[in-house]
Amino acid sequence: MHKIIFVCAGNTCRSPMAEVILKRKLQEKKIQDILVESAGEYADDGSSMNENSVYALRELGYDGFDGFKSRRMCFDIKRSAGVLIYMETFEAWRNAHWNAKSMHYFTGKGDIEDPYGKSKEEYLKTAKQIEYACDKIMEEIINGEIFKGDIYK
């Protein structure tokens, strides 16, 4: 079993949206040997998903996020991952020894900016960017590329 962990700052906006979106895409393709989770570098354990993230996911037709609780990134979480996918390139670079990649790595379109404190429309825009990135991640999963360098096979 491989594990993908999406990482952002607070684990209430971007990384939980990515978790929900990629889980659905894996279900649609009937891929069952990949576990998807999320965490935040500066998260408080146990916070709910941001209400604007919930709004954006619902607008795009996603569900399955009831009961989501944030969690802070720690050594054990990093160690359990086959790949860490960061919203920002700098954070991925800083954690490269953990087989970390950025969303930009998959899309070539830059970082996924944090919508925290912005309008619902900004959250929807962010969710669409994440959805596009998850499509590119799925291509790597299907092509068997995503876990290259995974030392926990």
N, C-alpha and C positions, 0 to 999 in steps of 0.2 A: 504494500500500500504506500503510495506516494502522498505527500502533503504539500499544498500550496498555502502560504500565509500572506495575505495582503496587509500592508503596513502603512499607516498614516500617523498623524500626530496624536489625535485624541480618541480614535477608534469609535467615533460616533457619527461621522459623516461619510467620508470617501471609502475607507477600507471596508466598512460593513456593506455599503452599496456594491462594491466589487465582489464581496463574498456571496451575496444573494444572487447577483447576475451570473457569475461563473457557475455556481451550483446549478442554476436552472439550465444553462447551456450544456453542462455535463449530463444532466438528467435527460435532456432532449436527445442527446447522442447515445444515451444508455451506457455511458462510461462510469463504471462503479469503483474503479481501483484508485481514485484520487479523492482525497479529503481536502476540503477548502475551509479555511478559517481566516480570522483577521485579528489584529492587535494594534496597539498604539504606543509609540515611543514615550509619550507623556500622558497616557490615559489614566483615568481613575477606574479601578476595577468596579464593575457593576452598574455603570451608567447605561441608560436606554439610548437607542438610536435617535439621532436628532429628528425632530418632527418634520423638518423640511426634506430630509433624506427619505423618510417614509413617504411623504407626499410625492417626491420625484419617482421613487420606485413604483408606487401605485399608478402614477401617470403613464409609466412605460409598461404596465401590465405585470409587474412582479409581485409576488407574495412570499410567504414563508419566513418572515422575519419577526413574527410575534415572539416575545420573550428574549430578544437579543439583549445581551449585556456586554459592555465593553470590557477589555482586559489590557493590562499593561504588558508591554513587551519585556521578556526576561530571557535569561540564558536558556532555560529549559524549552521555551517556545522556539527560540532560534534553532536550537539543536534538533528539535523534532521535525523541522521543515526540510522538504526536498528542495524547495526554492522559496525565497522571500521576494515578494514583489512590492516595491516601494512606490509611492505616488510621486516622489521627487528623486531626481537623478543623484543629487548630492548624497542623500541618505543611502541609496543603493550602493554608491561608490564607497561610502564610509563603512559599509557592512559587506563588502564584496567577498571577504573570506568565508561568508556564510552562504555562498551561492545566491547572492542577491542580485536582482535585476530591477530596473525601473519601468514604469509604464511607457516612458519614452523609448526604451529599448524595443518594445513591441510595436509601437505605432510610428516612431520617428516624428511625432507631433508635439514634443515637449512634455513637461510635467503636467500632472493633473492638479490644478490650483485648488487650494482649500476654499470652499464656499462659506465657511463658518461665518455667521453674522450677516450674510447677504440674503437677497430675495429668493423666493421660491423658484423664480425663473433661473437664477444662477445655479441652484441645486439641480434643476432639471437639465440645464446645459452640462453640468458636471456629470450627471448620471449618464447622459448620452455619450460623453467622452469615455467614460468608464466602460460602457457597453461596447463601444467600438474597440477599445483596448482588449476587452474580453474576447471579442471575435478573433483578434490577432493571436491572443494566448491560446485559444482553441485550435487555431491552425498549427501552432507549435506542439500542442498536445497530440493532435491527430498525426502529425509528422514525426512524433517521437523525439522532438528536439528539446523540449522544455526542461527536462531533468538531467541534461548533460552536465556533468560535474556534481551530480547528486551523490554525496558520499554515504548516504544512508539508504541505499537500495536494498 
